[in-house]
Amino acid sequence: MLSFRQSLFKSPIVSILWIILLLYPIRNTAIRLALIFGFIVVATQFFVKIKDVNTKLFKWLVSFLVFIFILGVLNSTKLNDISDFSTTYISKLTSYHDIKYVWGGENKRGIDCSGLMRMALVDTLITHGLLDRNLYLIWKAFNLWYYDLSAKAIMHGYDGKTFKVFDSLSIKDIDHSKLSIGDMAATDNGVHVLAYIGDKKWIQADPTRGKVTIDHSSSKAPWLDTKVCIVRWKLISDKISKLKDK
């Protein structure tokens, strides 16, 4: 009979929870890799402990599933025509409203400014990937989650994930008719980023107020009077262009 303390580390489910608690918030690639490795180890231990399992059959099954996944990715390398892709992104952004600000955080226990931009898009890709059975979108979601992006990286188009639209003296000076929902405003010093959600409103994980806020461009909220660079997710831009061409 295992003691309670031993059982805390023997149960696969509890082990996963321990890993998440120890590594939260996920702040860099090394921790992401450790987290993925931890899940693999826990899952492997779980399957190995199943009695009377046909090991050879199990290996063939895993190989088959991996093959199907790779084939699915290769055969779904285009974004399907999903007219509400940008709308879903805005919905995912606003779902974080009032979540507390945590530097390096990227979930609803706490999130920072770049994490808000990125995780909302990850959520969007997963949602449409599942609904449309598009493994390419699932892969894009994993790739975006795995490679962290700072506000500065978002502004400079790291790895081709974003691109510059135009510069502005401040958000208050922007001609909002030139914006598309989901566009982001990165401060020129690269320390903060906000997203446009329509109707001249912006969402941000604001470190000065300690939470995710939604502000009208005419309000006296922090960061609205700072010089910004307007950038756009390439994935969302591809979607918009594709719909306009139809």
matplotlib code that plots the C-alpha trace (Angstrom):
import matplotlib.pyplot as plt

x = [0.0, 1.4, 1.5, -0.4, 2.9, 4.1, 0.7, 1.1, 3.9, 2.7, -0.6, -0.2, -2.9, -1.4, 2.0, 0.8, -0.7, 2.5, 4.4, 2.0, 2.2, 6.0, 6.5, 3.8, 4.0, 5.6, 8.2, 10.7, 11.4, 13.4, 10.4, 8.0, 10.3, 10.5, 6.7, 6.3, 8.9, 7.2, 3.8, 5.5, 7.2, 4.0, 1.9, 4.5, 4.5, 0.8, 0.6, 3.5, 1.7, -1.4, -1.4, -1.8, -1.1, 0.2, 3.4, 4.0, 0.4, 0.6, 3.7, 2.1, -1.0, 1.1, 3.1, -0.1, -1.6, 1.6, 1.5, -2.1, -1.2, 1.7, -0.4, -3.2, -0.8, 0.7, -2.8, -4.3, -1.7, -4.2, -6.5, -10.1, -12.7, -13.8, -15.5, -15.6, -11.9, -11.1, -14.4, -13.3, -10.0, -11.7, -14.0, -11.0, -9.3, -12.3, -12.7, -9.6, -11.2, -10.5, -8.0, -5.1, -1.8, 1.1, 4.4, 5.2, 1.7, -0.4, -3.6, -6.6, -4.7, -2.7, -1.4, 0.8, 0.4, 2.1, 0.7, -2.8, -2.2, -0.6, -2.8, -6.0, -4.7, -3.7, -7.2, -8.6, -6.5, -7.4, -11.1, -11.2, -8.8, -11.1, -14.3, -12.9, -10.9, -7.8, -4.6, -2.6, -4.3, -3.6, 0.0, 0.1, -1.4, 1.3, 4.0, 2.7, 2.4, 5.9, 7.8, 7.1, 6.8, 7.5, 5.8, 9.1, 9.2, 5.5, 6.4, 9.4, 7.7, 9.7, 9.7, 7.3, 4.4, 3.4, 4.1, 4.0, 1.0, 1.9, 3.2, 1.2, 2.1, -0.5, -3.6, -5.6, -4.2, -5.1, -7.6, -9.5, -11.0, -7.5, -7.6, -8.9, -10.1, -7.3, -4.6, -2.1, -0.4, 3.1, 4.7, 7.8, 10.0, 8.8, 7.6, 3.8, 1.2, -2.6, -5.2, -8.0, -11.4, -13.5, -15.7, -12.5, -11.9, -8.6, -7.8, -4.6, -3.1, -2.1, 0.7, -0.1, -3.6, -2.8, -5.4, -6.8, -8.7, -10.8, -10.6, -12.0, -9.3, -10.6, -10.2, -7.4, -6.1, -2.4, -0.5, -3.0, -0.8, 2.4, 3.9, 2.9, 3.6, 0.5, 1.2, -1.0, -0.9, 0.1, -2.4, -5.3, -4.1, -4.0, -7.6, -8.8, -7.1, -8.6, -12.1, -11.7, -10.6, -13.7]
y = [0.0, 3.4, 6.2, 9.4, 11.2, 8.4, 8.4, 12.1, 11.2, 7.8, 9.0, 10.2, 12.9, 14.3, 14.2, 16.4, 18.8, 19.0, 19.8, 22.6, 24.1, 24.0, 25.5, 28.2, 30.8, 29.4, 32.0, 30.5, 27.8, 25.7, 25.4, 24.7, 21.9, 20.6, 20.7, 18.7, 16.2, 15.8, 15.1, 12.5, 10.8, 10.7, 9.4, 6.7, 5.6, 5.4, 3.2, 1.0, 0.2, -1.1, -4.9, -7.4, -4.8, -6.1, -4.0, -4.6, -3.8, -0.6, 0.5, 0.0, 1.9, 4.9, 4.8, 4.8, 7.7, 9.7, 8.9, 10.0, 13.3, 14.1, 13.2, 15.4, 18.4, 17.9, 17.7, 20.7, 23.4, 26.1, 28.1, 27.1, 29.8, 30.6, 34.0, 34.6, 33.9, 37.5, 37.6, 34.5, 36.1, 39.1, 36.8, 35.0, 38.3, 39.7, 36.4, 37.5, 40.7, 41.5, 38.6, 39.7, 40.8, 38.4, 39.0, 35.9, 34.5, 33.2, 31.8, 32.8, 32.5, 35.5, 36.9, 39.7, 42.0, 39.8, 36.6, 38.0, 38.7, 35.3, 33.0, 34.5, 33.5, 30.1, 29.6, 30.8, 28.4, 25.4, 26.3, 26.5, 23.6, 21.3, 22.7, 22.5, 19.3, 21.2, 19.8, 22.6, 25.1, 22.8, 22.7, 26.5, 26.8, 24.6, 26.4, 29.8, 28.5, 26.9, 29.9, 32.8, 36.3, 39.5, 42.8, 43.9, 40.6, 41.2, 44.7, 43.6, 40.6, 37.8, 34.7, 36.3, 35.9, 39.7, 42.6, 46.4, 48.3, 51.9, 54.1, 56.6, 59.3, 57.7, 55.5, 58.7, 60.0, 56.9, 57.0, 53.9, 53.4, 52.2, 49.4, 45.9, 44.1, 42.2, 44.8, 45.4, 48.6, 48.1, 51.0, 52.2, 51.2, 47.6, 47.2, 47.0, 45.9, 46.4, 44.9, 46.7, 45.0, 47.4, 50.5, 52.4, 50.1, 48.5, 45.6, 45.2, 43.4, 46.5, 46.2, 49.7, 48.6, 45.0, 43.4, 43.0, 46.1, 47.4, 51.1, 53.5, 55.4, 58.7, 57.7, 58.7, 55.2, 54.6, 53.8, 55.6, 58.7, 56.8, 56.5, 53.2, 50.9, 49.2, 45.5, 42.6, 38.9, 37.4, 34.5, 37.0, 39.1, 36.0, 35.3, 38.8, 38.9, 35.6, 36.7, 39.9, 38.1, 35.9]
z = [0.0, -1.1, 1.4, 0.6, -0.1, -2.5, -4.3, -5.0, -7.4, -8.6, -10.1, -13.7, -13.4, -10.2, -11.7, -14.6, -12.2, -10.2, -13.5, -14.4, -10.9, -10.8, -14.2, -14.1, -15.6, -18.7, -19.6, -22.1, -24.6, -22.2, -19.8, -22.7, -23.8, -20.2, -19.9, -23.2, -22.1, -18.7, -20.4, -22.6, -19.6, -17.6, -20.5, -21.2, -17.6, -17.6, -20.7, -19.6, -16.3, -18.2, -17.7, -20.5, -23.2, -26.5, -26.8, -30.4, -31.3, -29.2, -31.0, -34.4, -33.2, -32.1, -35.3, -37.3, -35.4, -35.9, -39.6, -39.9, -38.1, -40.4, -43.4, -42.2, -41.7, -45.2, -46.8, -45.0, -45.5, -46.4, -44.3, -45.2, -45.8, -42.3, -42.5, -38.8, -38.1, -37.0, -35.0, -33.1, -32.3, -30.9, -28.8, -27.5, -26.6, -24.7, -22.8, -20.9, -19.7, -16.1, -15.8, -13.6, -15.1, -14.5, -16.2, -18.3, -17.7, -20.6, -19.3, -17.2, -13.9, -15.1, -18.4, -19.8, -22.8, -25.4, -23.9, -24.4, -28.1, -28.7, -26.5, -28.0, -31.5, -30.2, -28.8, -32.2, -34.2, -32.0, -32.1, -35.9, -36.3, -34.4, -36.0, -39.5, -38.8, -40.1, -38.6, -40.1, -37.8, -34.8, -35.8, -36.2, -32.7, -31.2, -33.0, -31.8, -28.2, -28.2, -29.6, -27.2, -28.5, -26.6, -27.4, -29.1, -31.2, -32.2, -33.4, -35.4, -37.1, -35.5, -37.7, -40.1, -37.8, -37.9, -40.2, -39.9, -41.2, -40.2, -37.5, -35.4, -32.9, -30.5, -30.5, -30.1, -33.4, -35.4, -38.2, -37.1, -40.5, -41.6, -39.0, -39.1, -36.0, -34.4, -35.4, -32.7, -31.5, -30.1, -28.3, -30.1, -27.2, -27.5, -23.9, -24.4, -27.0, -27.3, -29.7, -31.6, -31.0, -33.1, -32.3, -31.4, -28.4, -27.4, -25.1, -23.2, -20.2, -18.4, -15.9, -14.5, -13.5, -12.9, -15.1, -18.7, -19.6, -22.5, -23.2, -25.8, -27.7, -26.4, -22.7, -20.4, -20.0, -19.9, -23.1, -25.4, -25.7, -26.6, -30.1, -31.5, -34.5, -35.9, -36.7, -38.0, -37.6, -40.9, -40.4, -39.9, -42.8, -45.1, -44.0, -44.7, -48.1, -49.1, -48.2, -50.2, -53.2, -53.3]

ax = plt.figure().add_subplot(projection="3d")
ax.plot(x, y, z, "-o")
ax.set_aspect("equal")
plt.show()
